[in-house]
Amino acid sequence: MAVPKKQPGLFAQLGPGLITGAADDDPSGIATYSQAGAQFGFGLLWTMVLTYPLMCAVQLTSAHIGRVTGRGLAANLKDVWPGGLVGVLVALLFVANAINIGADLSAMGAAAKLVTGVGGHGFTLGFAALSLLLQLFVPYHRYARLLKWLTLVLFAYVAVVFMTHLDWAEVGNGMVSFGTVAAAGAATMVVAIFGTTISPYLFFWQSAQEVEEVDNNPEAEPLERAPQQARAEFRRIRIDTFAGMALSNLIALAIMISTAATLHAAGKTQISTAADAAEALRPVAGDFAFWLFAIGIVGTGLLAIPVLAGSAAYAVSELRGWKCSLESKPWQAPAFYGVIGAATAVGLALDWSPIDPIKALFWSAVINGVISVPIMAGMMVVARRRSQMGHFTVPMAMKLFGWLAVGVMAVAVAAMGVTMVTG
């Protein structure tokens, strides 16, 4: 009598989607959410409610593309858009990711300096070296497991929420009321939140991780060649992605709520970086809240920097036809790891340069916003093409929410352009 195969537990089913969602709350994202809470109180909490189904649709689509075709997003986009256009989009992705890496490293160094009192540049260099060494020398199956456990550091921000006094009725109103969007500067902040939450590097990362899951599991094949695996794999992807995006938005909500209840309530509305938010919290919410917030910045940075560098490397390598896998040794995929090293080095150089990191991060958001629209549109085209997806084109609900996400981001980019022109 055959013994029934034991179903894996919930945490065991989480992987690419969980890591992708957690990486969305990087130190740069923490800064944006802190600014939203400090400046507008609970008034912009509704953005997290709105973005959740859109994020799920886009990330599910990217995961489906990778799992069904066995190829990453850039490789599939070449079948939809001209190669030159995909090349420009990937080049801009690299630039935006490198700027984000620089901003994240700077925030991590600043947070470590706040905690220890020692200069931040040394910490920044150490964090960059640690992240690079992990990617170079830790095999993918161990590396992915490490990243998955590292997501637990995000719950530091949930703890901060429960250390503050909250008017839950006001919190609930902020999650459903759109009134604050009419306030001065609110439209720009909404654009920043959308650009931070729905980021192109996350699309490339999750798609590539599904390909890694296929390549490094001898029993797995692309679903177009192994349709019998589809039901179980799509179920895993749904659980993984819904949970990962829920974690992402839960943490963003926690950061916005905690800064609204403390900094905004105390009149401290001028926050530039995540480290600024941590420092401002100390006199308002106490030392323990400060420590949690600062440690969270370092932990999320260690999680996000490999995703930023890795997604750029996957995109460039897929476009160029290079071997790309975190399971490979550096000498087996030198170009792939060369891109990871270059993205990290450029980001590190920004921390030591006279370039204003806040302005650099602003332009990174502009780049991400602009390229997200054609990338998402291309994804949705791929996801409905039988020539690429076979019998596994995405269902109607994913199609509708995916195109809605494209439309929302297009409007956000247009609003950002108007804001830049009108000042």
TAGI-V960993 format. One record per backbone hydrogen bond with DSSP energy under -1.0 kcal/mol. CO is the residue of the C=O (numbers start at 1). NH is the residue of the N-H. If there is no record, write none. Layout:
((CO & NH) (CO & NH))
This chain:
((9 & 13) (15 & 19) (16 & 20) (17 & 21) (18 & 22) (19 & 23) (22 & 25) (26 & 30) (27 & 31) (28 & 32) (29 & 33) (30 & 34) (31 & 35) (32 & 36) (33 & 37) (34 & 38) (35 & 39) (36 & 40) (37 & 41) (40 & 43) (42 & 45) (44 & 47) (45 & 48) (46 & 50) (47 & 51) (48 & 52) (51 & 55) (52 & 56) (53 & 57) (54 & 58) (55 & 59) (56 & 60) (57 & 61) (58 & 62) (59 & 63) (60 & 64) (61 & 65) (62 & 66) (63 & 67) (64 & 68) (65 & 69) (66 & 70) (67 & 223) (68 & 224) (72 & 76) (73 & 77) (74 & 78) (76 & 79) (77 & 80) (77 & 81) (82 & 86) (83 & 87) (84 & 88) (85 & 89) (86 & 90) (87 & 91) (88 & 92) (89 & 93) (90 & 94) (91 & 95) (92 & 96) (93 & 97) (94 & 98) (95 & 99) (96 & 100) (97 & 101) (98 & 102) (99 & 103) (100 & 104) (101 & 105) (102 & 106) (103 & 107) (104 & 108) (105 & 109) (106 & 110) (107 & 111) (108 & 112) (109 & 113) (110 & 114) (111 & 115) (112 & 116) (113 & 117) (120 & 124) (121 & 125) (122 & 126) (123 & 127) (124 & 128) (125 & 129) (126 & 130) (127 & 131) (128 & 132) (129 & 133) (130 & 134) (131 & 135) (132 & 136) (133 & 137) (134 & 138) (139 & 143) (140 & 144) (142 & 146) (143 & 147) (144 & 148) (145 & 149) (146 & 150) (149 & 152) (150 & 153) (151 & 154) (152 & 155) (153 & 156) (154 & 157) (155 & 159) (156 & 160) (157 & 161) (158 & 162) (160 & 163) (161 & 164) (167 & 171) (168 & 172) (169 & 173) (170 & 174) (171 & 175) (173 & 176) (173 & 177) (174 & 46) (178 & 181) (179 & 182) (180 & 183) (183 & 186) (185 & 189) (186 & 190) (187 & 191) (188 & 192) (189 & 193) (190 & 194) (191 & 195) (192 & 196) (193 & 197) (194 & 198) (199 & 202) (200 & 204) (201 & 205) (202 & 206) (203 & 207) (204 & 208) (205 & 209) (206 & 210) (207 & 211) (208 & 212) (209 & 213) (210 & 214) (211 & 215) (212 & 216) (214 & 217) (217 & 220) (222 & 225) (222 & 226) (226 & 229) (227 & 230) (229 & 233) (230 & 234) (231 & 235) (232 & 236) (233 & 237) (234 & 238) (235 & 239) (236 & 240) (237 & 241) (238 & 242) (239 & 243) (240 & 244) (241 & 245) (242 & 246) (243 & 247) (244 & 248) (245 & 249) (246 & 250) (247 & 251) (248 & 252) (249 & 253) (250 & 254) (251 & 255) (252 & 256) (253 & 257) (254 & 258) (255 & 259) (256 & 260) (257 & 261) (258 & 262) (259 & 264) (260 & 265) (262 & 266) (263 & 268) (264 & 267) (267 & 269) (269 & 271) (273 & 277) (274 & 278) (275 & 279) (276 & 280) (277 & 281) (281 & 285) (282 & 286) (286 & 290) (287 & 291) (288 & 292) (289 & 293) (290 & 294) (291 & 295) (292 & 296) (293 & 297) (294 & 298) (295 & 299) (296 & 300) (297 & 301) (298 & 302) (299 & 303) (300 & 304) (301 & 305) (304 & 308) (305 & 309) (306 & 310) (307 & 311) (308 & 312) (309 & 313) (310 & 314) (311 & 315) (312 & 316) (313 & 317) (314 & 318) (315 & 319) (316 & 320) (317 & 321) (317 & 322) (329 & 332) (329 & 333) (333 & 337) (334 & 338) (335 & 339) (336 & 340) (337 & 341) (338 & 342) (339 & 343) (340 & 344) (341 & 345) (342 & 346) (343 & 347) (344 & 348) (345 & 349) (346 & 350) (347 & 351) (356 & 360) (357 & 361) (358 & 362) (359 & 363) (360 & 364) (361 & 365) (362 & 366) (363 & 367) (364 & 368) (365 & 369) (366 & 370) (367 & 371) (368 & 372) (371 & 375) (372 & 376) (373 & 377) (374 & 378) (375 & 379) (376 & 380) (377 & 381) (378 & 382) (379 & 383) (382 & 385) (383 & 394) (385 & 388) (385 & 389) (386 & 390) (389 & 392) (395 & 399) (396 & 400) (397 & 401) (398 & 402) (399 & 403) (400 & 404) (401 & 405) (402 & 406) (403 & 407) (404 & 408) (405 & 409) (406 & 410) (407 & 411) (408 & 412) (409 & 413) (410 & 414) (411 & 415) (412 & 416) (413 & 417) (414 & 418) (415 & 419) (416 & 420) (417 & 421) (418 & 422) (419 & 423))
